[in-house]
Amino acid sequence: MPAPTIAAPAALEIHESGDAALRVVATSGNAEADWATVHSLAGWLATAGVDGVHGAVPTYDSVLVEFDPYLTSARQVRAFVLLAMRQLDFTGATVREPRRFEVPVVYGGSYGPDLDRVAAEQGMDAADVIARHTEKTYVIRCLGAPAGSPMMDGPDFPFPVPRLKDPRLSVPAGAVSVAGRQAVIAPATAPGGWCVIGQTPLTVLDATREPLVPYVPGDELRFHAIPEADFDSLAGQFLEARP
């Protein structure tokens, strides 16, 4: 999948978020344009060295700009955001070339306890759910909790996937889950209410590395099914970008 070109910047709304952050929302209505705009804006703010601005966290269609109110003000940061929008060359700008990650997954059984539930709710069988989940390349839209989870648009299912009525107290690291129109991998063990359809044996989070996870928004993931017999032989290997 080529890096998306931003034909034009998305329209923005800027809202104060407490006394130390601004939430900048792209409002074009075009999901790809909004995503590319906020990630380009976050990249500009991260490298511009703006005094008092110490964080720019992009999501699907917005970016949280964090600042030190003792060093700057919401009014000044708003001005920097508007300056960035004028300086970014959206007519030729592209999000950086993505890296590709291949993710082996054991689907169903104890590795994917909600696979049959998802299949029934979608009016499909389990094999169709697996086929839908593995047939597309996913763009990482943003990093979420816990521990840098790669948040992605979900498989092309007929309906949004309902979350569990009773969230699990513990979802294992490597769990491959879906909910709504989204997909995710759990880098670390944590509670969760998404539907777990499989598990990768690869290690996603490494506390001894910097960064802790190997991907960033804009990178791509592709899932492929493996037999349960292969799980142990791959366990402990780290998720790495494909050469």
C-alpha positions in Angstrom: 0.0 0.0 0.0 1.7 3.3 -1.0 2.0 6.1 1.4 -1.1 8.4 1.0 -0.7 11.7 -0.6 -2.5 14.6 1.0 -4.3 16.5 -1.7 -5.3 19.3 0.6 -5.3 19.9 4.3 -8.4 18.9 6.2 -10.4 21.7 7.9 -9.5 21.9 11.6 -11.3 22.7 14.8 -9.2 23.6 17.8 -10.5 23.0 21.4 -8.9 23.6 24.8 -8.4 20.3 26.7 -7.8 21.3 30.3 -5.2 24.0 31.0 -2.2 22.2 29.4 -3.4 20.8 26.1 -5.2 21.6 22.9 -7.2 19.0 20.9 -7.0 19.7 17.2 -9.7 17.9 15.2 -9.7 17.4 11.4 -13.2 17.8 10.1 -13.1 17.2 6.3 -15.3 14.1 6.6 -12.7 12.1 4.5 -11.2 9.6 6.9 -7.9 9.3 4.9 -7.4 13.0 4.5 -8.2 13.6 8.2 -5.8 10.9 9.3 -3.0 12.2 7.1 -3.5 15.8 8.1 -3.3 15.2 11.9 -0.3 12.9 11.6 1.5 15.4 9.4 0.7 18.2 11.8 1.9 16.1 14.8 5.2 15.4 12.9 5.7 19.1 12.3 5.1 20.0 15.9 7.4 17.2 17.1 10.3 18.5 15.0 9.7 22.3 15.1 11.1 22.8 18.6 8.2 25.0 19.7 9.0 26.4 23.1 6.7 24.9 25.8 5.2 22.3 23.5 6.3 18.9 24.8 4.0 16.4 23.1 1.8 15.8 20.0 -0.3 12.6 20.2 -2.2 11.9 16.9 -5.2 9.5 16.7 -7.6 8.7 13.8 -8.7 12.3 13.2 -7.3 14.4 16.0 -4.1 15.3 17.7 -3.6 16.2 21.4 -1.0 19.0 21.6 0.4 19.1 25.1 2.2 22.2 26.5 3.6 23.6 29.7 1.3 26.5 30.8 4.2 28.1 32.7 6.2 28.4 29.5 3.5 29.2 26.9 -0.3 29.6 26.6 -3.2 28.0 24.7 -3.4 31.1 22.6 0.3 30.8 21.5 0.0 27.1 20.8 -3.1 27.7 18.7 -1.0 30.2 16.7 1.7 27.6 16.2 -0.9 25.1 15.0 -2.2 27.6 12.4 1.4 28.4 11.4 2.1 24.7 10.8 -1.0 24.4 8.6 0.3 27.2 6.5 3.9 25.9 6.3 3.1 22.2 5.5 3.1 21.6 1.8 0.0 19.4 1.6 -0.1 19.5 -2.2 3.0 17.3 -2.3 3.3 16.0 1.2 3.1 12.3 1.9 3.1 10.3 5.1 6.5 8.5 5.3 7.0 5.2 3.5 5.4 2.5 5.7 7.2 -0.6 7.0 5.4 -3.9 6.7 4.9 -6.4 9.6 3.8 -10.0 9.1 1.9 -11.4 12.0 1.4 -15.2 12.4 -1.8 -16.0 14.3 -3.4 -19.2 15.7 -7.1 -18.6 15.4 -9.9 -20.1 17.6 -9.8 -22.6 20.4 -8.1 -21.4 23.6 -6.1 -18.9 21.5 -9.2 -17.2 20.1 -12.1 -17.9 22.5 -14.5 -15.4 20.8 -14.0 -16.6 17.2 -17.2 -18.6 17.1 -19.2 -15.8 18.8 -18.0 -13.3 16.2 -18.8 -15.7 13.4 -22.4 -16.2 14.6 -23.0 -12.5 15.1 -21.7 -11.8 11.5 -23.8 -14.6 10.0 -20.6 -16.3 8.9 -18.6 -19.4 9.8 -15.3 -19.3 11.6 -13.3 -20.0 8.4 -14.9 -17.0 6.7 -14.0 -14.7 9.7 -10.4 -15.9 9.5 -10.4 -15.3 5.7 -11.8 -11.8 6.2 -9.2 -11.0 8.9 -6.3 -12.2 6.8 -7.2 -10.9 3.4 -6.3 -7.2 3.8 -3.3 -5.1 4.8 -4.0 -2.9 7.9 -2.6 0.5 8.4 -1.7 1.4 12.0 -3.8 4.5 12.7 -2.5 5.3 16.2 -1.1 3.7 19.3 -3.5 3.0 22.2 -3.6 1.5 25.6 -2.2 -0.6 27.0 1.5 -0.4 26.1 1.3 0.9 22.6 -1.4 -1.3 21.1 -1.5 -0.9 17.3 -5.0 0.5 16.6 -6.3 -0.3 13.1 -9.4 -0.3 10.9 -11.0 -3.6 11.3 -11.8 -6.4 8.8 -14.5 -6.0 6.2 -17.2 -7.7 8.3 -20.9 -7.1 7.5 -21.6 -5.5 10.9 -19.7 -3.9 13.7 -18.4 -6.4 16.3 -20.1 -5.9 19.7 -17.8 -5.7 22.7 -18.1 -8.3 25.4 -20.8 -7.6 28.0 -18.4 -8.8 30.7 -14.9 -7.7 30.0 -12.1 -10.2 30.8 -9.9 -9.4 33.8 -6.9 -10.7 31.9 -6.3 -10.8 28.1 -2.9 -12.4 27.2 -0.1 -10.6 25.4 -0.3 -11.3 21.7 -4.1 -11.5 21.7 -5.6 -10.6 18.3 -8.9 -8.9 18.8 -11.7 -7.0 17.1 -14.5 -4.7 18.2 -16.7 -2.2 16.4 -14.9 -1.5 13.1 -11.4 -1.8 14.6 -8.7 -4.4 15.1 -5.8 -4.6 17.5 -3.0 -6.7 19.0 -2.4 -6.7 22.7 1.3 -6.0 23.4 1.0 -6.9 27.1 -1.4 -8.8 29.4 -4.2 -6.5 30.5 -8.0 -6.5 31.1 -10.1 -6.1 27.9 -13.6 -6.2 26.5 -12.7 -6.8 22.8 -13.5 -10.1 21.1 -10.3 -12.2 21.0 -10.3 -14.3 17.8 -6.7 -15.5 17.9 -3.2 -15.0 19.3 0.2 -14.4 17.9 3.2 -16.2 19.4 5.5 -13.2 18.6 6.6 -10.8 21.3 5.3 -7.3 20.5 6.5 -5.3 23.6 10.1 -5.4 24.7 10.7 -3.3 27.9 14.5 -3.4 27.2 14.2 -1.6 23.8 13.6 2.0 22.8 10.9 2.4 21.5 9.1 -0.3 23.4 7.1 -1.5 20.3 8.6 -1.8 16.8 6.0 0.0 14.8 4.6 3.6 14.5 1.4 5.0 13.1 1.5 4.6 9.3 3.2 1.2 9.3 1.3 -1.8 8.0 0.3 -5.2 9.4 -0.7 -8.3 7.7 -2.1 -11.3 9.5 -1.7 -14.9 8.4 -3.0 -18.1 10.0 -0.7 -20.8 11.3 -1.5 -24.2 12.9 -1.5 -24.5 16.6 1.5 -26.9 16.4 3.7 -23.9 15.2 2.9 -21.7 18.2 5.6 -22.9 20.5 8.3 -22.9 17.9 7.7 -19.2 17.2 7.1 -18.1 20.8 9.6 -15.6 22.1 10.6 -14.3 18.7 10.2 -10.5 18.4 7.8 -8.9 15.9 10.1 -7.3 13.3 9.5 -5.3 10.1 9.8 -7.4 7.0 13.0 -6.7 5.1 
